[in-house]
Amino acid sequence: MKKMIIWMGALILGAILGCLGIDALNSLFDFIAAVYTRLFQFVAVPTIALAVMTTLATLGAQKNAGRIFAHTISYTLLTTIAAAAVGLVLFVLIAPECLPDELVRQSAQAAEAQSAESLSYYDHILSVIPNNIINPFSSGNVLSILIVAASAGLALAFMPKTEGQQTVVKFITGLQELLFTLINALIWALPVGIVAFAAQLSAQLTAGVIVGSLGKYVAVIIGGNCLQFFIVLPLFLLLRGINPLRIFRAQLPAVMMALFTKSSAATLPVTMRCAEENMKARPEVARFVLPICTTINMNGCAAFILVTTLFVMQHSAPLDMPQMLMWLLVAVISAIGNAGVPMGCYFLTLSLVAGSGGPVGILGIILPIYTIIDMIETAENVWSDSCVCAMTNKDIAKAE
């Protein structure tokens, strides 16, 4: 409770300071926010690798490894489909209208310039396959890191239990404990980061007002995320006999960190620490499920891809329900395969729209408000990861 009061106080203080519009103060907050984000990104990459390696090295060929993976994939698919379905229902009910043609034309050039920076699926698949041991870690490619770490972890699991194998396992386990100590220090300083991030958000909100059809679009996106966050995911937990409030309290630091950093990967160290220490999830479950979920469990991204694609494509021709359902399937598959990079969801949607011949100029209009959307989406993604971890943890415990 004491931490919650401090965090809320930091949030309110940051919001007030951001509304003042003092350039020097805003620059200071931008610097603090950038430093804080970089520090978490610094520990995120080795945390992902070490978590997967230590878990697989200890699980090895045991039957639990396959069972944990199967439960993780099942819950990921269910929650992601639910998130996209909620977005579709709200889009049909609220029905945001098409934007004026003149406004779309004005933003076409900017959006086309942005689309040139996006990668094709072919390039994305190639970028995931590592060609050396250094590149995945230096580039922060989460999927590549998972491949390297999983390979090393499985190799350790199936190696003969020699003194050398035990030495390597103890070494990576010690490194992981060192990282958790650093993470605890960063969490202790979290109120400073909250003030900076809240000030950034406050300054962005006071810079402009969203109205009209674009406002309806934003209402669908944010409304869908909120429904998924506060109703759908808690229902999943209740159906598994788990108290949603207990899980939320346990994972609150991770959710808040995700909200302000806009990065599930950067938040992963906090998510894992909260799952093990607050939620009391088994280490072998938390350290296996959460790194995988950070890569493939993208509830917020699925909703954004679907709603944004429908919003843009309706400017070309009216959409019927079969077309909308087809885009729902595309959104779910795309979200699971989305690259774990900043604004990856935005660029992926841009590629889908461009490949379908839609008016990409609309993405340029959406871009200025994407920062706020991205914050909410990332918080939902981390909350969904936590729910999948909690459900998988209970299933594994029940099976034993």
C-alpha distance (Angstrom), angle and dihedral (degrees) to the residues before:
residue distance angle dihedral
M1 . . .
K2 3.80 . .
K3 3.80 91.6 .
M4 3.80 90.6 48.3
I5 3.81 91.4 53.7
I6 3.82 91.2 49.4
W7 3.82 92.2 48.6
M8 3.81 93.0 48.3
G9 3.79 90.2 47.5
A10 3.80 90.1 51.4
L11 3.80 89.8 48.6
I12 3.81 93.1 52.0
L13 3.81 92.7 44.1
G14 3.80 91.8 50.8
A15 3.81 92.3 47.9
I16 3.80 91.4 52.0
L17 3.79 94.0 46.9
G18 3.80 91.5 47.9
C19 3.80 91.4 54.5
L20 3.82 91.8 57.2
G21 3.79 91.5 76.9
I22 3.80 95.3 -141.7
D23 3.81 107.1 158.7
A24 3.80 96.0 -153.8
L25 3.80 91.5 49.8
N26 3.81 92.3 47.0
S27 3.81 90.1 50.7
L28 3.80 89.9 52.0
F29 3.81 91.4 51.0
D30 3.81 90.7 47.9
F31 3.80 88.9 54.0
I32 3.81 94.1 47.6
A33 3.80 91.7 47.1
A34 3.81 91.3 49.4
V35 3.82 92.1 49.3
Y36 3.79 92.7 47.7
T37 3.81 92.7 48.3
R38 3.81 92.0 48.3
L39 3.80 91.5 51.2
F40 3.79 91.6 54.3
Q41 3.80 91.1 45.3
F42 3.81 87.1 51.9
V43 3.80 92.5 59.5
A44 3.82 95.3 33.8
V45 3.80 98.0 72.0
P46 3.84 97.5 51.7
T47 3.80 89.9 39.8
I48 3.80 91.5 58.4
A49 3.80 92.6 47.9
L50 3.80 97.3 44.2
A51 3.82 93.5 44.3
V52 3.79 92.8 55.1
M53 3.81 94.1 41.8
T54 3.80 96.4 49.4
T55 3.80 92.9 44.2
L56 3.80 95.4 49.8
A57 3.80 91.8 41.2
T58 3.81 90.1 57.6
L59 3.82 97.2 36.6
G60 3.78 96.0 42.7
A61 3.75 113.4 149.7
Q62 3.80 93.4 -12.8
K63 3.80 115.9 130.3
N64 3.82 91.1 -118.4
A65 3.81 92.1 71.6
G66 3.80 93.7 62.7
R67 3.80 92.2 40.7
I68 3.81 93.4 51.6
F69 3.79 91.5 47.7
A70 3.82 92.7 48.7
H71 3.81 92.6 50.6
T72 3.81 91.2 46.9
I73 3.81 93.1 52.6
S74 3.82 92.8 44.8
Y75 3.79 94.9 51.2
T76 3.81 91.3 42.6
L77 3.80 91.7 55.5
L78 3.81 93.2 45.0
T79 3.81 95.8 49.4
T80 3.82 93.5 42.4
I81 3.80 92.9 50.8
A82 3.80 89.4 47.2
A83 3.82 91.7 51.9
A84 3.81 92.2 50.9
A85 3.82 91.5 45.7
V86 3.81 91.6 52.3
G87 3.81 89.3 51.1
L88 3.81 90.9 50.2
V89 3.81 93.4 50.4
L90 3.81 92.1 50.3
F91 3.81 91.7 46.3
V92 3.82 90.4 54.8
L93 3.82 93.0 45.3
I94 3.82 99.3 43.9
A95 3.83 93.9 33.6
P96 3.83 103.2 -165.6
E97 3.80 109.7 -145.1
C98 3.79 127.0 -125.5
L99 3.80 116.8 -84.8
P100 3.84 120.8 -115.2
D101 3.83 112.1 -81.3
E102 3.79 92.1 -127.1
L103 3.81 92.1 56.5
V104 3.80 90.7 49.1
R105 3.81 92.6 50.8
Q106 3.80 92.4 49.9
S107 3.80 91.3 57.0
A108 3.81 97.7 40.1
Q109 3.78 95.5 90.5
A110 3.80 94.2 50.4
A111 3.79 92.8 48.6
E112 3.79 92.6 48.1
A113 3.78 88.7 54.0
Q114 3.79 89.2 52.3
S115 3.83 92.4 49.2
A116 3.77 90.2 57.7
E117 3.80 87.7 66.1
S118 3.80 94.5 55.5
L119 3.80 124.2 95.9
S120 3.77 128.2 -124.4
Y121 3.80 118.7 -122.6
Y122 3.81 89.0 -107.0
D123 3.81 91.1 55.6
H124 3.78 91.1 44.5
I125 3.83 92.9 53.3
L126 3.80 90.9 48.5
S127 3.81 91.4 48.7
V128 3.80 89.6 56.5
I129 3.82 94.0 56.9
P130 3.83 106.3 82.4
N131 3.81 118.4 -136.2
N132 3.82 94.7 -173.3
I133 3.79 138.4 16.2
I134 3.81 96.0 -112.5
N135 3.81 104.0 49.6
P136 3.85 99.5 67.2
F137 3.81 90.8 54.1
S138 3.81 96.8 41.4
S139 3.81 92.0 49.1
G140 3.81 94.9 40.3
N141 3.83 91.9 -129.1
V142 3.80 100.6 169.7
L143 3.80 96.3 -164.0
S144 3.80 92.0 50.3
I145 3.80 90.7 47.8
L146 3.81 89.8 51.7
I147 3.81 90.5 52.2
V148 3.82 92.7 49.5
A149 3.81 93.8 43.3
A150 3.81 94.3 45.1
S151 3.80 90.8 49.3
A152 3.81 91.9 50.1
G153 3.81 92.6 43.9
L154 3.81 93.5 50.5
A155 3.79 90.6 45.7
L156 3.80 89.7 54.3
A157 3.80 90.4 47.3
F158 3.78 94.9 53.3
M159 3.81 96.6 38.1
P160 3.79 117.3 105.8
K161 3.81 109.0 -91.0
T162 3.79 94.0 -106.7
E163 3.78 128.1 153.5
G164 3.79 89.5 -101.6
Q165 3.81 92.3 54.5
Q166 3.80 92.0 49.2
T167 3.81 90.5 48.7
V168 3.80 92.2 54.0
V169 3.82 92.2 47.4
K170 3.81 91.7 49.5
F171 3.81 90.2 48.1
I172 3.81 95.7 53.7
T173 3.82 90.3 42.4
G174 3.82 89.2 54.1
L175 3.80 90.8 49.1
Q176 3.79 89.5 52.3
E177 3.80 91.6 52.6
L178 3.80 88.8 50.5
L179 3.80 90.6 52.9
F180 3.80 91.8 49.8
T181 3.82 88.8 54.5
L182 3.81 90.2 53.4
I183 3.81 90.1 47.2
N184 3.81 90.9 53.3
A185 3.80 88.9 55.0
L186 3.81 91.8 51.3
I187 3.80 91.4 49.2
W188 3.81 89.5 51.0
A189 3.82 87.7 58.2
L190 3.82 93.4 43.9
P191 3.86 95.6 111.8
V192 3.82 89.9 64.7
G193 3.79 90.1 53.8
I194 3.81 92.0 46.1
V195 3.81 91.3 55.2
A196 3.81 90.7 51.8
F197 3.80 95.8 44.6
A198 3.81 93.1 45.3
A199 3.80 90.4 50.4
Q200 3.82 90.1 51.5
L201 3.79 92.1 51.3
S202 3.80 92.9 45.4
A203 3.80 91.3 52.0
Q204 3.81 91.1 50.3
L205 3.80 93.3 49.3
T206 3.80 93.2 50.3
A207 3.81 91.4 49.9
G208 3.83 94.2 74.6
V209 3.80 147.1 -9.0
I210 3.80 126.7 -120.0
V211 3.82 113.3 -137.7
G212 3.80 142.7 162.0
S213 3.78 123.9 9.6
L214 3.80 91.5 -11.4
G215 3.79 87.8 55.4
K216 3.82 90.4 55.1
Y217 3.79 90.0 49.7
V218 3.81 90.9 52.0
A219 3.83 89.3 46.3
V220 3.81 89.8 55.8
I221 3.82 92.6 48.7
I222 3.80 96.7 45.4
G223 3.81 93.9 37.0
G224 3.80 91.1 52.2
N225 3.79 91.6 49.1
C226 3.79 91.9 49.0
L227 3.82 92.8 49.0
Q228 3.79 90.6 49.4
F229 3.80 91.4 46.2
F230 3.81 100.8 44.9
I231 3.82 103.6 27.5
V232 3.82 116.4 15.5
L233 3.82 99.7 44.5
P234 3.84 93.4 42.9
L235 3.83 87.3 51.6
F236 3.80 89.2 54.9
L237 3.81 88.4 53.2
L238 3.80 93.7 46.3
L239 3.80 91.1 50.8
R240 3.81 88.0 56.1
G241 3.81 90.7 48.7
I242 3.82 94.7 -107.4
N243 3.81 124.8 136.5
P244 3.85 106.9 -121.1
L245 3.80 93.3 -158.8
R246 3.79 91.8 56.3
I247 3.81 91.7 50.8
F248 3.80 92.1 45.2
R249 3.80 93.1 51.0
A250 3.79 90.0 48.5
Q251 3.81 93.8 49.5
L252 3.82 98.7 37.1
P253 3.84 95.4 107.3
A254 3.80 90.2 54.0
V255 3.81 93.4 46.7
M256 3.80 91.6 50.5
M257 3.79 91.4 46.2
A258 3.81 89.9 51.9
L259 3.80 91.5 48.6
F260 3.78 93.0 58.1
T261 3.81 102.7 32.7
K262 3.83 95.0 44.1
S263 3.80 89.2 -146.5
S264 3.80 126.2 107.7
A265 3.81 90.3 -169.9
A266 3.80 93.2 52.4
T267 3.81 89.4 48.1
L268 3.82 94.1 48.6
P269 3.84 95.6 94.8
V270 3.81 90.4 55.6
T271 3.82 92.0 43.5
M272 3.80 91.4 53.4
R273 3.78 94.4 45.2
C274 3.82 92.0 50.2
A275 3.81 91.7 46.4
E276 3.79 93.1 53.1
E277 3.81 101.1 36.6
N278 3.83 103.8 29.6
M279 3.80 104.1 24.7
K280 3.84 91.8 36.2
A281 3.79 92.7 -135.8
R282 3.78 116.0 166.8
P283 3.81 110.5 -94.3
E284 3.81 91.6 -130.1
V285 3.82 89.1 55.7
A286 3.82 99.2 41.3
R287 3.81 93.8 44.6
F288 3.78 91.5 49.2
V289 3.82 102.7 37.9
L290 3.80 102.0 41.3
P291 3.84 99.3 53.7
I292 3.81 89.0 49.5
C293 3.82 92.5 46.4
T294 3.80 90.9 49.3
T295 3.80 87.1 62.2
I296 3.81 104.5 37.9
N297 3.84 108.9 16.2
M298 3.82 100.3 85.2
N299 3.81 107.5 154.0
G300 3.79 94.4 158.4
C301 3.79 92.8 45.8
A302 3.83 92.3 52.3
A303 3.79 91.2 53.7
F304 3.81 92.3 46.1
I305 3.82 93.8 49.2
L306 3.80 92.9 48.6
V307 3.81 99.1 43.6
T308 3.81 94.4 41.3
T309 3.80 93.3 47.4
L310 3.80 91.7 49.4
F311 3.80 91.4 46.2
V312 3.81 91.8 51.4
M313 3.81 99.2 38.7
Q314 3.80 93.2 52.0
H315 3.81 86.7 69.0
S316 3.83 88.1 67.1
A317 3.81 98.7 44.8
P318 3.82 138.6 -21.9
L319 3.79 113.3 -82.9
D320 3.80 123.9 -133.0
M321 3.80 125.7 -156.4
P322 3.85 97.0 -97.6
Q323 3.81 88.9 55.1
M324 3.78 91.1 48.4
L325 3.81 91.2 50.6
M326 3.79 90.0 49.7
W327 3.80 89.9 53.3
L328 3.82 88.8 48.5
L329 3.81 89.4 59.2
V330 3.81 91.0 46.3
A331 3.82 90.6 49.2
V332 3.82 93.3 52.1
I333 3.80 93.6 48.5
S334 3.82 92.3 43.7
A335 3.82 93.0 49.1
I336 3.80 91.8 52.4
G337 3.81 90.5 50.2
N338 3.80 95.2 40.7
A339 3.81 116.5 133.4
G340 3.80 114.0 -110.7
V341 3.80 95.2 -125.8
P342 3.82 132.8 115.8
M343 3.82 109.7 -75.6
G344 3.81 88.9 0.7
C345 3.82 90.6 141.4
Y346 3.81 91.4 52.6
F347 3.80 94.3 49.7
L348 3.79 91.9 44.9
T349 3.81 90.5 53.9
L350 3.79 89.5 47.1
S351 3.81 90.0 53.7
L352 3.82 92.1 49.2
V353 3.80 92.2 49.9
A354 3.79 93.1 46.2
G355 3.81 91.7 47.3
S356 3.81 90.1 52.0
G357 3.79 93.0 50.2
G358 3.81 94.5 -111.6
P359 3.81 125.1 152.1
V360 3.81 100.1 -86.8
G361 3.79 90.5 -173.2
I362 3.80 89.2 83.3
L363 3.80 89.7 65.5
G364 3.80 87.2 62.4
I365 3.80 89.3 57.9
I366 3.81 91.2 49.8
L367 3.81 94.2 47.2
P368 3.86 97.9 81.2
I369 3.81 91.6 57.0
Y370 3.79 96.3 39.6
T371 3.81 92.1 92.5
I372 3.80 91.2 67.6
I373 3.80 92.5 43.4
D374 3.81 90.5 48.8
M375 3.80 91.5 54.2
I376 3.79 92.9 54.6
E377 3.80 93.1 42.8
T378 3.80 93.1 52.2
A379 3.80 92.3 49.5
E380 3.80 88.9 51.5
N381 3.81 91.3 48.2
V382 3.81 92.2 53.6
W383 3.81 91.9 45.0
S384 3.81 88.9 51.2
D385 3.82 90.3 48.7
S386 3.79 88.4 52.8
C387 3.80 92.1 49.8
V388 3.82 92.3 49.5
C389 3.81 88.9 49.9
A390 3.81 92.2 49.5
M391 3.81 93.3 48.7
T392 3.80 93.5 45.5
N393 3.79 90.9 47.4
K394 3.81 91.5 53.9
D395 3.81 92.5 45.6
I396 3.81 92.0 52.3
A397 3.80 92.2 46.3
K398 3.82 91.1 48.4
A399 3.82 91.9 49.2
E400 3.79 90.0 56.7
